[in-house]
Amino acid sequence: MEYRHLGKTGIQVSELSLGSWITFKNQVDVDAAAEIMAAAYDLGVNFFDNAEAYADGKSEEVMGAALKKLGWRRGSYLVTTKIYWGLYKGVNEKNTLNRKRLIEGINASLGRLNLDYVDVLYCHRPDKTTPIEETVWAMHNIIEWGKAMYWGTSEWSAAEIVEAIAIAEKHHLHKPVTEQPVYNLFERKRFSGEYVRFYKEHRYGATTFSPLDSGLLSGKYNTGIPKDSRASTANMDWLLESVRDKGKLAKVQALEPIARELDCTLSQLALAWCLKNPYVSSVITGASRVEQVHENMKASEIAPKLTPEILKRIDEIFAVKQDEDED
Ligand SMILES: NC(=O)c1ccc[n+]([C@@H]2O[C@H](COP(=O)([O-])OP(=O)(O)OC[C@H]3O[C@@H](n4cnc5c(N)ncnc54)[C@H](OP(=O)(O)O)[C@@H]3O)[C@@H](O)[C@H]2O)c1
């Protein structure tokens, strides 16, 4: 496993990491979660991602119980969580980054995770109504109180992040250090376009999510929806259109000869493609079983095989002109 600095920070994160969205609680219990995390940790993963909203807080409970069971040294791993959507419908409790919500939110998350602090606390989405200054101050205080080591953003625009950094600089507060954006072969435009200049200038970190587009890029949906897959899990109706999209499936199939040439699986190829982007700090993977972890973590070995010629062929499949990406 290779490690990359999280943006400008001194912290190094495994270039492949593991998240718990959809899987923990919905698909796997504490014992299975511990096995999946242990498989990742044994292969060098040191970064585990979560959010208060995942399984309505239960994903944090599962990860907390799994960590207790695993008994790892706290310094040997990083845990992250995110706040925004909230667990309740009260007017100040949902879709907000107000000070009260953030502080109540981190306290509740730490309780569920059974941890004294998280390593990165993300604002899960931008809040268009709370002044960014209020959010920056609250995140600064949370760090000062030792409840989080760093803070970051998720799916904020470059302009919102620049504003947050400017406010923090003006008041000598802790700045956000990393974004958590979607990034995969289908969803690359914002990361490779809007964000690039900003990553260059600010050396902001990027812990990217859904590298397999919820599993689609593994090829598992090429011949229908497998019974034990994410798309067949309860309440996943929103995913059905994507995994049945003929245009997307044709592109995944067109990747198969390249994967064969490189002697790797489609999942490894799609993950390796994310790793090739130098602005990525860590690619957050998801796994519903141990075998997927074993397969996916080998992507690090495939990334060096992605020559400019191979990358060009991949771009052609996804109909991206080389000069469309700024990176
Ligand atoms: N910040 C945000 O807003 C945000 C949003 C989404 C995700 N995230 C984070 O990013 C993490 C990863 O996102 P994601 O789970 O969507 O990642 P993904 O890699 O796009 O999808 C992971 C899912 O694909 C399937 N899969 C994984 N490896 C496979 C393999 N080798 N062969 C076949 N199927 C495979 C598994 O589902 P099945 O086996 O069930 O089919 C797995 O749970 C999340 O856990 C979360 O921490 C953040």
The ligand as an SDF file (V2000), in Angstrom:
LIG
                    3D

 48 52  0  0  0  0  0  0  0  0999 V2000
  -19.2910   12.2330    0.7030 N   0  0  0  0  0  0  0  0  0  0  0  0
  -20.3060   11.6600    0.1210 C   0  0  0  0  0  0  0  0  0  0  0  0
  -21.3280   12.2980   -0.1610 O   0  0  0  0  0  0  0  0  0  0  0  0
  -20.2160   10.1920   -0.2120 C   0  0  0  0  0  0  0  0  0  0  0  0
  -21.1500    9.6050   -1.0800 C   0  0  0  0  0  0  0  0  0  0  0  0
  -21.0060    8.2580   -1.3710 C   0  0  0  0  0  0  0  0  0  0  0  0
  -19.9760    7.5120   -0.8020 C   0  0  0  0  0  0  0  0  0  0  0  0
  -19.1030    8.1060    0.0650 N   0  0  0  0  0  0  0  0  0  0  0  0
  -18.0040    7.3550    0.7050 C   0  0  0  0  0  0  0  0  0  0  0  0
  -17.2720    6.6080   -0.2610 O   0  0  0  0  0  0  0  0  0  0  0  0
  -17.2990    5.2270    0.0720 C   0  0  0  0  0  0  0  0  0  0  0  0
  -17.2650    4.4030   -1.1890 C   0  0  0  0  0  0  0  0  0  0  0  0
  -18.4110    4.7100   -1.9970 O   0  0  0  0  0  0  0  0  0  0  0  0
  -19.1920    3.5330   -2.6670 P   0  0  0  0  0  0  0  0  0  0  0  0
  -19.5240    2.5000   -1.6290 O   0  0  0  0  0  0  0  0  0  0  0  0
  -20.2780    4.1090   -3.4870 O   0  0  0  0  0  0  0  0  0  0  0  0
  -18.0160    2.9260   -3.6130 O   0  0  0  0  0  0  0  0  0  0  0  0
  -18.1080    2.1020   -4.9600 P   0  0  0  0  0  0  0  0  0  0  0  0
  -16.7580    1.5090   -5.1210 O   0  0  0  0  0  0  0  0  0  0  0  0
  -18.6120    2.9410   -6.0560 O   0  0  0  0  0  0  0  0  0  0  0  0
  -19.1880    0.9650   -4.6710 O   0  0  0  0  0  0  0  0  0  0  0  0
  -18.9180   -0.0040   -3.6710 C   0  0  0  0  0  0  0  0  0  0  0  0
  -19.8420   -1.1900   -3.8530 C   0  0  0  0  0  0  0  0  0  0  0  0
  -19.5650   -1.8530   -5.0950 O   0  0  0  0  0  0  0  0  0  0  0  0
  -19.5790   -3.2570   -4.9070 C   0  0  0  0  0  0  0  0  0  0  0  0
  -18.2050   -3.7360   -5.1130 N   0  0  0  0  0  0  0  0  0  0  0  0
  -17.0530   -3.2480   -4.5600 C   0  0  0  0  0  0  0  0  0  0  0  0
  -15.9950   -3.9370   -4.9950 N   0  0  0  0  0  0  0  0  0  0  0  0
  -16.4510   -4.8610   -5.8470 C   0  0  0  0  0  0  0  0  0  0  0  0
  -15.8170   -5.8620   -6.6100 C   0  0  0  0  0  0  0  0  0  0  0  0
  -14.4960   -6.0250   -6.5870 N   0  0  0  0  0  0  0  0  0  0  0  0
  -16.5920   -6.6680   -7.3940 N   0  0  0  0  0  0  0  0  0  0  0  0
  -17.9280   -6.5030   -7.4240 C   0  0  0  0  0  0  0  0  0  0  0  0
  -18.6020   -5.5720   -6.7030 N   0  0  0  0  0  0  0  0  0  0  0  0
  -17.8560   -4.7430   -5.9250 C   0  0  0  0  0  0  0  0  0  0  0  0
  -20.0490   -3.4950   -3.4750 C   0  0  0  0  0  0  0  0  0  0  0  0
  -21.4760   -3.5250   -3.4650 O   0  0  0  0  0  0  0  0  0  0  0  0
  -22.3420   -4.8810   -3.5560 P   0  0  0  0  0  0  0  0  0  0  0  0
  -21.4330   -6.0430   -3.2930 O   0  0  0  0  0  0  0  0  0  0  0  0
  -23.3900   -4.7280   -2.5320 O   0  0  0  0  0  0  0  0  0  0  0  0
  -22.8960   -4.8820   -4.9400 O   0  0  0  0  0  0  0  0  0  0  0  0
  -19.5930   -2.2360   -2.7920 C   0  0  0  0  0  0  0  0  0  0  0  0
  -20.2680   -1.9610   -1.6020 O   0  0  0  0  0  0  0  0  0  0  0  0
  -18.5750    5.0810    0.9120 C   0  0  0  0  0  0  0  0  0  0  0  0
  -18.5530    3.9520    1.7410 O   0  0  0  0  0  0  0  0  0  0  0  0
  -18.5360    6.3580    1.7150 C   0  0  0  0  0  0  0  0  0  0  0  0
  -17.6370    6.2260    2.7780 O   0  0  0  0  0  0  0  0  0  0  0  0
  -19.2080    9.4290    0.3410 C   0  0  0  0  0  0  0  0  0  0  0  0
  1  2  1  0
  2  3  2  0
  2  4  1  0
  4  5  1  0
  4 48  2  0
  5  6  2  0
  6  7  1  0
  7  8  2  0
  8  9  1  0
  8 48  1  0
  9 10  1  0
  9 46  1  0
 10 11  1  0
 11 12  1  0
 11 44  1  0
 12 13  1  0
 13 14  1  0
 14 15  2  0
 14 16  1  0
 14 17  1  0
 17 18  1  0
 18 19  2  0
 18 20  1  0
 18 21  1  0
 21 22  1  0
 22 23  1  0
 23 24  1  0
 23 42  1  0
 24 25  1  0
 25 26  1  0
 25 36  1  0
 26 27  1  0
 26 35  1  0
 27 28  2  0
 28 29  1  0
 29 30  1  0
 29 35  2  0
 30 31  1  0
 30 32  2  0
 32 33  1  0
 33 34  2  0
 34 35  1  0
 36 37  1  0
 36 42  1  0
 37 38  1  0
 38 39  2  0
 38 40  1  0
 38 41  1  0
 42 43  1  0
 44 45  1  0
 44 46  1  0
 46 47  1  0
M  CHG  2   8   1  16  -1
M  END
$$$$
